[in-house]
């Protein structure tokens, strides 16, 4: 199987997902005063490592906002699964649901089948993280094929703080062809 991967520096596609109220939202665009967007894709409510990661992410939402980065978090879960998952989460940020297989493929994410119906009832994306700059370009990409490898959040936020500092003039990395 060959997966299409998003290239560093490319324009990030519009990514439509549903909010808890059922509204379709383009989560690739920042809200409020932010001019960059962080999109975090998680496996779903069945994943205890995702729950732990999202609860930890809560501690970095304000530091991200302070450097002009909005955050959107999404999975392939249904509305009911997301609602149930919220009982295990201690977060103030919005979560979105309904990521489709086509969207996962377009993002170059690894997709897994559930091991059993006890895990979940649908194929799901393995973890992915994308930072989209003010020009809509992919500044940072991190994808994994399992729940055990994800960016360490303190290192990520410190790095993004450094990248966002105009004195550093830091380019998008990984664009050699």
Number of C-alpha atoms within 10 A of each C-alpha: 3 5 13 12 14 18 17 20 20 15 15 22 16 13 18 19 25 19 18 16 8 12 11 15 14 14 23 23 23 22 15 9 11 17 18 25 26 23 21 20 26 24 24 25 24 16 15 13 16 21 20 13 18 19 16 17 20 15 14 16 17 14 15 22 17 13 18 20 27 26 25 20 18 26 25 25 26 19 17 10 16 21 15 12 16 13 9 13 17 14 15 10 14 11 22 27 25 19 20 17 16 9 18 22 16 16 22 18 25 18 19 14 12 14 10 9 8 8 13 17 14 15 16 24 32 23 25 25 20 22 24 27 23 16 13 20 19 23 26 19 19 14 21 17 15 14 17 10 13 17 16 11 14 14 10 14 18 13 11 17 16 15 17 17 11 8 8 9 10 11 10 15 12 12 10 5 3
